[in-house]
Amino acid sequence: MHRLTKLGLCASLLLGTTVVLRAADEPAKPTQQEKKDAKREAKAEAKELKLVEPWKNISTLSAEQKSKIDAIHQKALDDISEIRAHERVEILALLSDEQKAELKAYQDKRATERKLKGGKDAPEGETSAEEPAAKAGDEKAGM
């Protein structure tokens, strides 16, 4: 009987070890946060950069090239906004108060016309005579 108990104990130990080893082989289930992080990473990887013409028509660009082209384009847009703001400040500095008032009246009229037509904000370069730097900053953000 003693031998049977030892044999049963060995069998139980062998079975228990197999279950433990099997459980160690299976990957742990990801937590809710890990699932969210993985989903976010997958979206970031899948998100294609939207290049402008003519660059978007080149089908053989690598991800690195696309990324660099996008960075160059964004910098160019920032530079253009700064140049426009600088131009506007310099031109407004040349105008008399009467000319600034005339400019403002014209811009107000154009804004009213656009609202009636359901159009967008002022076209590029057309900002209020009083706040050229503030509007130029808004243009930069909108590009």
C-alpha positions as CSV (number, residue, x, y, z in Angstrom):
1,M,0.0,0.0,0.0
2,H,2.8,2.3,0.8
3,R,4.1,1.8,-2.7
4,L,0.8,2.7,-4.2
5,T,0.7,6.0,-2.3
6,K,4.2,6.8,-3.6
7,L,3.1,6.0,-7.2
8,G,0.0,8.2,-6.8
9,L,2.0,11.0,-5.3
10,C,4.5,10.8,-8.2
11,A,1.7,10.8,-10.8
12,S,0.1,13.8,-9.1
13,L,3.4,15.7,-9.0
14,L,4.0,14.9,-12.7
15,L,0.5,16.1,-13.7
16,G,0.8,19.2,-11.6
17,T,4.2,20.1,-13.1
18,T,2.8,19.7,-16.6
19,V,-0.1,22.0,-15.8
20,V,2.3,24.6,-14.4
21,L,4.7,24.4,-17.3
22,R,1.8,24.6,-19.8
23,A,0.5,27.7,-18.1
24,A,3.9,29.3,-18.2
25,D,4.1,28.8,-22.0
26,E,0.8,30.6,-22.6
27,P,1.2,34.4,-22.9
28,A,-0.4,36.5,-20.2
29,K,-3.6,38.2,-21.3
30,P,-3.0,41.9,-21.9
31,T,-4.5,44.4,-19.5
32,Q,-7.0,46.9,-20.6
33,Q,-4.3,49.6,-20.7
34,E,-2.0,47.4,-22.7
35,K,-4.8,46.9,-25.2
36,K,-5.4,50.6,-25.5
37,D,-1.7,51.3,-26.0
38,A,-1.4,48.6,-28.7
39,K,-4.4,50.0,-30.5
40,R,-2.9,53.6,-30.3
41,E,0.4,52.4,-31.6
42,A,-1.3,50.5,-34.5
43,K,-3.2,53.6,-35.4
44,A,-0.1,55.7,-35.4
45,E,1.8,53.2,-37.6
46,A,-1.2,52.9,-40.0
47,K,-1.7,56.7,-40.2
48,E,-0.3,57.7,-43.6
49,L,1.2,61.2,-44.0
50,K,-0.9,63.2,-46.4
51,L,1.7,64.7,-48.8
52,V,0.9,67.4,-51.2
53,E,1.4,67.3,-55.0
54,P,3.6,66.4,-56.7
55,W,5.1,64.4,-53.9
56,K,2.0,62.4,-53.1
57,N,2.1,61.0,-56.6
58,I,5.4,59.2,-56.1
59,S,4.3,55.7,-55.1
60,T,7.8,54.4,-54.2
61,L,8.6,56.8,-51.4
62,S,9.7,55.1,-48.1
63,A,8.1,56.0,-44.8
64,E,11.3,57.8,-43.9
65,Q,11.2,59.9,-47.1
66,K,7.5,60.7,-46.6
67,S,8.2,61.8,-43.0
68,K,11.1,64.0,-44.1
69,I,9.1,65.5,-46.9
70,D,6.3,66.3,-44.5
71,A,8.6,68.0,-42.1
72,I,10.2,70.1,-44.8
73,H,6.7,71.1,-46.0
74,Q,5.5,72.0,-42.5
75,K,8.6,74.2,-42.0
76,A,8.0,75.9,-45.3
77,L,4.4,76.7,-44.3
78,D,5.6,78.1,-41.0
79,D,8.2,80.2,-42.9
80,I,5.6,81.5,-45.3
81,S,3.3,82.5,-42.5
82,E,6.1,84.4,-40.8
83,I,7.0,86.2,-44.0
84,R,3.3,87.2,-44.6
85,A,3.0,88.5,-41.0
86,H,6.3,90.4,-41.4
87,E,5.1,91.9,-44.7
88,R,1.8,92.9,-43.2
89,V,3.4,94.6,-40.2
90,E,5.7,96.6,-42.5
91,I,3.0,97.7,-44.9
92,L,0.7,98.7,-42.0
93,A,3.5,100.8,-40.5
94,L,3.5,102.8,-43.8
95,L,-0.3,103.5,-43.7
96,S,-1.8,106.6,-42.1
97,D,-4.7,106.2,-39.6
98,E,-7.1,107.2,-42.4
99,Q,-5.7,104.5,-44.7
100,K,-5.9,101.9,-41.9
101,A,-9.6,102.8,-41.4
102,E,-10.2,102.5,-45.1
103,L,-8.6,99.1,-45.1
104,K,-10.7,98.0,-42.1
105,A,-13.9,99.2,-43.8
106,Y,-13.0,97.2,-46.9
107,Q,-12.2,94.1,-44.9
108,D,-15.4,94.4,-42.9
109,K,-17.4,94.6,-46.1
110,R,-15.6,91.5,-47.5
111,A,-16.3,89.6,-44.3
112,T,-20.0,90.5,-44.5
113,E,-20.2,89.4,-48.1
114,R,-18.5,86.1,-47.3
115,K,-20.9,85.5,-44.4
116,L,-23.9,86.1,-46.7
117,K,-22.5,83.6,-49.2
118,G,-21.7,81.1,-46.5
119,G,-18.0,81.3,-47.2
120,K,-14.9,80.7,-45.1
121,D,-12.8,83.2,-43.2
122,A,-10.7,85.9,-44.9
123,P,-8.6,84.7,-47.8
124,E,-4.8,84.4,-47.2
125,G,-3.2,87.7,-46.4
126,E,-6.4,89.5,-45.6
127,T,-6.5,90.3,-41.9
128,S,-7.7,93.1,-39.7
129,A,-5.7,96.3,-39.8
130,E,-5.6,96.5,-36.0
131,E,-4.3,93.0,-35.3
132,P,-1.9,91.8,-38.0
133,A,0.4,89.8,-35.8
134,A,-2.5,88.0,-34.0
135,K,-4.2,87.1,-37.3
136,A,-0.9,86.0,-38.8
137,G,-0.5,83.6,-35.8
138,D,-4.0,82.2,-36.5
139,E,-3.1,81.6,-40.2
140,K,0.0,79.7,-39.1
141,A,-2.1,77.5,-36.8
142,G,-4.7,76.9,-39.6
143,M,-2.2,75.7,-42.2
